[in-house]
Amino acid sequence: MATGWHPEIDATPTPADVECMAEVLEGQHGAMAAEVADFFATKHGLAGDAGRSWAWAGVAEMIRNRARRRLHEKLSA
């Protein structure tokens, strides 16, 4: 089965893609979701794939921002 993913093509995600990736990681890995995204950012960075490294770093940042927002909402309630 062909996937349509081509490693030589830039994979810049849209903001919606980043949010979706963050939600999936949070659902699968809970409190460790940001660390999982950091792992992929580092893996791609070490492999020389700056675009994917940047994308995963963005996912990690979004996960941390979402966690801070949830904590703030909980403390404000």
N, C-alpha and C positions, 0 to 999 in steps of 0.2 A: 504494500500500500504506500503510495507516494504521499508525503506530508505537506509539501509546499514550502518548507523551511529551507532556506539556502544560507549556509554560514558565511558566504562571501558578500551577502547583501546586508546593508545597514538595517538594523532592527530597532529604530527609534519608536518607542511606544507612545500612544496618545495618553493624555491624562486619564481617560476612561480605562485604558489598558492597565495602567499603573494601579489604579484603584481596584480593579478586578483582581489583579495579581496579589495585592495586599489582602483583600478579603479572603482569597483562597488560602494563602499562607496562614492567616489568622485562624481560619477554620480547621486547617490541617495540623498546625503546629502551636497554636495558642500563644502562650507567653514567649515562646522561642521563635516566633515568626520573623522578627527583625533580624535575629542572628542567622537564620536560614538565608534570608535575602542578602545579608552581609557576606555569607559564605559564597554565594553565587557571584556577587560583585567581585570578590577577591579572586575567585577561580577564573573568571573571564579576564580580569585585569592582568593576572599572571600569564594568561595565554595570549595577551596582546590585543584583546578585543575590547577596546575602550568604550565603544558604543553600548555593548551589552553590560559591561561593568557599570557604566553610568546609569543605565536603565535599572539594574538591580539595586544600586545605591539609592536611587529615587524611590524604589519600592520600600526599602528599609526605612528611609526617612518618613515616608507616608505612614507606615505602620507605627512608628514612634509618635508621630503627630496625632494619629487617631487615638493611641493609648493615653496620651496626655489630655486630649480633649475629653475622653470618657472619664478619666480620673477627676478632671476639673468639674464636669457635670455632676459626678457623684458627690463630690465635696460641697458643691453649691446647693444641692437638693436638701 
